[in-house]
């Protein structure tokens, strides 16, 4: 089969040109994307400033840039700079939210049956009771079923992972946000796999995510973005002064500020690329990946061919070791992928899968090379 051409090859070429040249083929952006030279240099420059001026003086000199970053990140999800707190990871964001919200023990939280296992663990650690949202056979939320659940027995909030780390299925977050708003139930959106990948300005009350995946920023940085009505319900350990946005109280003073600086640069590059163009190319990469790989050597794509995400998960043929295959592809062919075990989402997965997640710089030739190596 000859796959359709990818759109915006100029975007792919420019994304590739501003990054260190990989020794092989990097198709693992759902784990950690490759940073640009500018993002790397910005983080290194700030680290040098810390060595020259002291950490806190250097942070003060970067305050304007960091505030611009908060503004842009807030804008990507339909919120404002004051609603954004920099944290260390998506998991740190969820922990900060739950610690600050201090909901009564036993409060019910609706989430997908295939929810990311660490998210479920954090909900339970906070004394909350996860309950399943209705889904179809692919694990996609059933909008009509969610509407019935919210009308009949609304939970304290809905937690929705926009795109799973184990399956490249896009959840109908916009529709669920509208239903939650009508029912007066907050929607918390895990955007770790969707910021920089698909549209996230959908009307959620809380959005949290990470730098290192589709935004192509440094590791060790994340964000928690909360609308004022929910932020007013949060109680930080040490509140900020009256003239400082309340969400700033959830930022650690012992922070990887250089990483935040790198993230702000990476987000600027995402905007410069054109979010709509980026989303269209990423969706096309997902479609071409499935066209080329589904059925090769018995591997089967989990996602429908036209799913509008760049993440494809492949079920192995009987008797094939997924971890061993991932290792072979890396060591023999220089192809970087992830092996995902069922412990990632035990409510949905029945066995391991191989995850392919190309970013904008990937080419049809990269994907064809993977097909040949499989």
C-alpha positions as CSV (number, residue, x, y, z in Angstrom):
1,X,0.0,0.0,0.0
2,X,1.2,3.5,-0.9
3,X,0.3,5.8,2.0
4,X,-1.1,9.3,1.4
5,X,1.4,12.2,1.4
6,X,1.8,14.1,4.7
7,X,0.7,17.7,4.8
8,X,3.0,20.6,5.6
9,X,6.3,19.0,4.7
10,X,7.9,22.4,5.2
11,X,6.8,22.3,8.8
12,X,8.3,18.9,9.3
13,X,11.6,20.0,7.7
14,X,11.8,23.1,9.8
15,X,11.0,21.2,13.0
16,X,13.8,18.8,12.1
17,X,16.3,21.5,11.2
18,X,16.2,23.2,14.6
19,X,16.9,20.0,16.6
20,X,20.0,17.9,17.2
21,X,20.2,15.2,14.6
22,X,19.1,11.8,16.1
23,X,21.4,8.8,15.6
24,X,18.4,6.8,14.5
25,X,14.6,7.3,14.1
26,X,12.8,8.8,17.1
27,X,9.1,7.7,17.1
28,X,8.5,8.1,20.8
29,X,7.1,11.6,21.5
30,X,4.3,10.2,23.7
31,X,7.2,9.4,26.1
32,X,9.5,12.3,25.6
33,X,10.0,14.5,22.5
34,X,13.3,15.9,21.2
35,X,13.9,19.5,22.3
36,X,15.1,22.2,19.9
37,X,18.5,23.9,20.1
38,X,16.8,27.1,21.3
39,X,15.0,25.3,24.1
40,X,18.2,23.6,25.2
41,X,20.2,26.7,25.0
42,X,17.7,28.8,26.9
43,X,17.7,26.3,29.8
44,X,21.5,26.2,29.8
45,X,21.7,30.0,29.7
46,X,19.4,30.3,32.7
47,X,21.5,27.6,34.5
48,X,24.6,29.7,33.9
49,X,22.8,32.8,35.2
50,X,22.1,30.8,38.4
51,X,25.7,30.0,38.7
52,X,26.7,33.6,38.1
53,X,24.0,35.5,40.0
54,X,22.5,33.0,42.4
55,X,19.3,31.1,41.8
56,X,16.8,33.6,43.1
57,X,18.3,36.6,41.4
58,X,18.4,34.7,38.2
59,X,14.8,33.6,38.6
60,X,13.8,37.3,39.1
61,X,15.5,38.2,35.8
62,X,13.4,35.5,34.1
63,X,10.1,36.6,35.6
64,X,8.9,38.4,32.5
65,X,9.6,35.5,30.3
66,X,7.9,33.1,32.7
67,X,4.8,35.3,32.9
68,X,4.6,35.3,29.1
69,X,4.8,31.5,29.3
70,X,1.9,31.3,31.8
71,X,-0.1,33.6,29.5
72,X,0.5,31.4,26.4
73,X,-0.1,28.1,28.3
74,X,-3.3,29.5,29.8
75,X,-4.4,30.7,26.3
76,X,-3.9,27.2,24.8
77,X,-6.6,25.9,27.2
78,X,-8.8,28.9,27.2
79,X,-7.7,30.4,30.5
80,X,-5.5,33.2,31.7
81,X,-1.9,33.6,33.0
82,X,-3.2,34.0,36.6
83,X,-4.8,30.5,36.3
84,X,-1.4,28.8,35.6
85,X,1.0,27.2,38.1
86,X,4.2,25.7,37.0
87,X,4.8,22.3,38.7
88,X,7.3,19.4,38.2
89,X,5.1,17.0,36.2
90,X,1.6,16.0,35.3
91,X,1.5,13.7,38.4
92,X,2.7,16.6,40.6
93,X,-0.1,18.7,39.2
94,X,-2.7,16.2,40.1
95,X,-1.3,15.8,43.6
96,X,-1.2,19.5,44.1
97,X,-4.8,19.8,42.9
98,X,-6.1,17.0,45.2
99,X,-4.1,18.2,48.2
100,X,-5.4,21.7,47.8
101,X,-9.0,20.8,47.0
102,X,-9.4,18.7,50.2
103,X,-12.6,17.0,49.2
104,X,-14.5,14.9,51.7
105,X,-13.3,11.3,52.0
106,X,-15.4,9.0,49.9
107,X,-16.4,11.6,47.4
108,X,-17.1,9.9,44.1
109,X,-15.0,10.8,41.0
110,X,-16.1,9.5,37.5
111,X,-13.2,8.5,35.3
112,X,-12.6,6.2,32.3
113,X,-12.4,2.5,33.0
114,X,-9.0,2.6,31.1
115,X,-7.7,5.5,33.3
116,X,-3.9,5.8,33.8
117,X,-3.1,3.6,36.8
118,X,-1.1,6.3,38.7
119,X,-4.0,8.7,38.3
120,X,-6.3,6.2,39.9
121,X,-3.8,5.6,42.7
122,X,-3.6,9.4,43.4
123,X,-7.4,9.7,43.5
124,X,-7.6,6.8,46.0
125,X,-4.7,8.2,48.1
126,X,-6.7,11.4,48.4
127,X,-9.6,9.4,49.9
128,X,-11.7,9.6,46.7
129,X,-13.7,6.8,45.1
130,X,-13.1,6.4,41.4
131,X,-16.2,5.2,39.4
132,X,-16.3,4.3,35.7
133,X,-17.6,6.5,33.0
134,X,-19.6,4.7,30.3
135,X,-17.5,3.9,27.2
136,X,-17.7,2.1,23.9
137,X,-15.7,-0.9,22.8
138,X,-12.6,1.3,22.0
139,X,-12.7,2.9,25.5
140,X,-14.1,6.2,24.1
141,X,-16.5,7.9,26.5
142,X,-20.2,7.4,25.5
143,X,-21.5,11.0,25.5
144,X,-25.1,10.0,25.9
145,X,-24.2,7.6,28.7
146,X,-22.2,10.4,30.4
147,X,-25.2,12.7,30.1
148,X,-27.4,10.1,31.8
149,X,-24.9,9.5,34.6
150,X,-24.6,13.3,35.3
151,X,-28.3,13.7,35.4
152,X,-29.1,10.7,37.5
153,X,-26.2,10.5,40.0
154,X,-23.6,13.3,39.5
155,X,-20.1,12.6,40.9
156,X,-18.1,15.3,42.8
157,X,-16.1,15.8,39.6
158,X,-15.3,14.1,36.3
159,X,-11.6,13.3,35.6
160,X,-11.0,12.7,31.9
161,X,-7.7,11.7,30.3
162,X,-7.9,13.4,27.0
163,X,-5.6,10.9,25.2
164,X,-4.3,7.9,27.0
165,X,-0.7,6.9,27.2
166,X,-1.6,3.3,26.3
167,X,-4.0,4.0,23.4
168,X,-4.2,6.9,20.9
169,X,-8.0,7.3,21.3
170,X,-9.2,11.0,21.4
171,X,-11.9,11.5,24.0
172,X,-14.9,13.7,23.3
173,X,-13.7,16.3,25.8
174,X,-15.6,19.3,24.3
175,X,-18.9,17.5,24.5
176,X,-18.2,16.2,28.0
177,X,-17.2,19.7,29.2
178,X,-20.5,21.1,28.0
179,X,-22.4,18.3,29.8
180,X,-20.4,18.9,33.0
181,X,-21.0,22.6,32.8
182,X,-24.8,22.1,32.4
183,X,-24.8,19.7,35.3
184,X,-22.6,21.9,37.6
185,X,-20.0,19.2,37.8
186,X,-16.3,20.2,37.4
187,X,-14.3,18.6,34.6
188,X,-10.6,17.9,35.3
189,X,-8.7,17.2,32.1
190,X,-5.5,15.2,32.0
191,X,-3.8,16.8,29.0
192,X,-0.4,15.2,29.4
193,X,-0.8,13.5,26.0
194,X,-2.8,16.2,24.3
195,X,-1.2,19.7,24.9
196,X,0.7,20.4,21.7
197,X,-1.0,17.4,20.0
198,X,-4.8,18.3,19.7
199,X,-7.0,21.2,20.6
200,X,-7.3,21.6,24.4
201,X,-9.3,24.8,24.5
202,X,-12.5,22.9,25.3
203,X,-14.1,24.4,28.4
204,X,-12.6,22.2,31.2
205,X,-12.4,23.6,34.7
206,X,-9.0,22.2,35.4
207,X,-6.3,21.2,32.9
208,X,-2.9,19.7,33.8
209,X,-0.1,18.4,31.7
210,X,3.6,18.1,31.1
211,X,6.4,19.8,29.1
212,X,8.3,16.8,27.8
213,X,5.8,15.2,25.5
214,X,4.1,17.0,22.5
215,X,5.2,20.5,23.6
216,X,8.8,19.2,23.2
217,X,10.1,21.0,26.3
218,X,12.4,19.8,29.0
219,X,11.7,17.0,31.5
220,X,10.9,17.9,35.1
221,X,8.3,20.6,34.3
222,X,4.6,20.5,34.2
223,X,1.6,22.8,34.6
224,X,-1.6,23.0,36.6
225,X,-4.2,25.4,35.1
226,X,-7.4,26.1,37.2
227,X,-10.4,28.3,36.6
228,X,-11.0,30.9,39.3
229,X,-14.2,29.3,40.6
230,X,-12.2,26.1,41.4
231,X,-9.1,27.9,42.5
232,X,-11.2,29.6,45.1
233,X,-11.9,26.1,46.6
234,X,-8.3,25.2,46.9
235,X,-6.3,25.7,50.1
236,X,-2.6,25.9,49.7
237,X,-0.2,25.2,52.6
238,X,1.2,28.7,52.4
239,X,-1.1,31.2,50.6
240,X,0.4,33.9,48.5
241,X,0.1,37.6,49.4
242,X,-3.1,39.4,48.3
243,X,-1.5,41.0,45.2
244,X,-0.2,37.7,43.8
245,X,-2.5,35.2,41.8
246,X,-3.6,32.5,44.2
247,X,-2.4,29.7,41.9
248,X,1.1,30.9,42.4
249,X,1.0,29.3,45.8
250,X,1.1,25.9,44.2
251,X,4.4,26.6,42.5
252,X,7.4,25.1,44.3
253,X,10.0,27.6,45.5
254,X,12.6,24.9,45.0
255,X,12.0,24.7,41.3
256,X,13.8,23.7,38.1
257,X,13.4,27.3,36.8
258,X,15.8,26.6,33.9
259,X,13.4,23.9,32.8
260,X,10.5,26.3,32.9
261,X,12.4,28.7,30.8
262,X,13.1,25.9,28.2
263,X,9.3,25.1,28.2
264,X,8.4,28.7,27.5
265,X,10.7,28.7,24.5
266,X,9.3,25.4,23.3
267,X,5.7,26.7,23.6
268,X,6.7,29.7,21.6
269,X,8.0,27.3,18.9
270,X,4.7,25.5,19.0
271,X,2.8,28.7,18.4
272,X,5.3,29.7,15.6
273,X,4.6,26.4,13.9
274,X,0.9,27.1,13.9
275,X,-1.1,24.9,16.2
276,X,-3.7,24.1,13.6
277,X,-1.0,23.1,11.0
278,X,0.7,21.0,13.7
279,X,-2.4,19.2,14.7
280,X,-3.2,18.4,11.0
281,X,0.2,17.0,10.4
282,X,0.2,15.0,13.6
283,X,-3.2,13.5,12.7
284,X,-1.9,12.6,9.3
285,X,1.2,11.0,10.7
286,X,-1.1,8.8,12.9
287,X,-3.2,7.8,9.8
288,X,-0.1,6.9,7.7
289,X,1.4,5.0,10.6
290,X,-1.7,2.8,10.8
291,X,-1.8,2.4,7.0
292,X,1.7,1.2,6.9
293,X,1.9,-0.9,10.1
294,X,-1.5,-2.5,10.6
295,X,-1.2,-6.2,9.7
296,X,2.6,-6.2,9.2
297,X,4.0,-9.4,10.5
298,X,0.7,-10.0,12.4
299,X,0.8,-6.7,14.4
300,X,-2.6,-5.0,14.6
301,X,-3.3,-1.3,15.2
302,X,-5.7,-0.7,18.1
303,X,-6.9,2.7,16.9
304,X,-9.2,3.2,13.9
305,X,-7.2,4.3,10.8
306,X,-8.6,7.8,10.9
307,X,-8.2,8.5,14.6
308,X,-7.1,12.2,14.7
309,X,-4.0,11.5,16.9
310,X,-0.3,10.7,16.1
311,X,-0.2,7.8,18.6
312,X,-0.6,4.3,17.4
313,X,-0.6,1.2,19.6
314,X,0.1,-2.2,18.1
315,X,-1.1,-5.5,19.5
316,X,1.5,-8.2,18.9
317,X,1.0,-11.5,17.2
318,X,0.6,-14.5,19.4
319,X,3.9,-15.5,21.1
320,X,5.7,-12.3,20.2
321,X,7.5,-10.5,23.1
322,X,6.7,-6.8,23.0
323,X,9.6,-5.7,25.3
324,X,12.0,-7.9,23.3
325,X,10.7,-6.4,20.0
326,X,11.2,-2.8,21.4
327,X,14.7,-3.7,22.4
328,X,15.5,-5.3,19.0
329,X,14.2,-2.3,17.1
330,X,16.3,0.0,19.2
331,X,19.6,-1.9,19.2
332,X,19.5,-3.3,15.7
333,X,17.7,-0.5,13.8
334,X,18.0,2.6,15.9
335,X,14.2,3.0,16.2
336,X,13.0,4.5,19.4
337,X,9.5,3.3,20.6
338,X,7.8,2.4,23.8
339,X,6.6,-1.0,25.1
340,X,3.5,-0.5,27.2
341,X,2.5,-3.1,29.7
342,X,-1.1,-3.8,30.9
343,X,-0.2,-2.3,34.3
344,X,-0.4,1.1,32.7
345,X,-4.2,0.8,32.4
346,X,-5.3,-2.4,34.0
347,X,-9.0,-1.6,33.7
348,X,-8.8,-1.7,29.9
349,X,-5.6,-3.4,28.7
350,X,-5.4,-7.2,28.3
351,X,-1.8,-7.4,27.2
352,X,1.2,-5.4,26.2
353,X,1.4,-3.2,23.2
354,X,4.0,-1.4,21.1
355,X,3.5,2.4,21.0
356,X,4.5,4.5,18.0
357,X,4.3,8.3,18.4
358,X,6.0,10.3,15.7
359,X,6.3,14.1,16.0
360,X,6.2,16.7,13.3
361,X,9.7,15.9,12.0
362,X,8.9,12.3,11.2
363,X,8.7,11.2,7.6
364,X,6.9,8.5,5.6
365,X,10.4,6.9,5.2
366,X,10.8,6.7,9.0
367,X,7.5,4.8,9.3
368,X,8.3,2.6,6.3
369,X,11.6,1.7,7.9
370,X,9.7,0.6,11.0
371,X,7.4,-1.5,9.0
372,X,10.3,-3.2,7.3
373,X,12.0,-3.8,10.7
374,X,8.9,-5.3,12.2
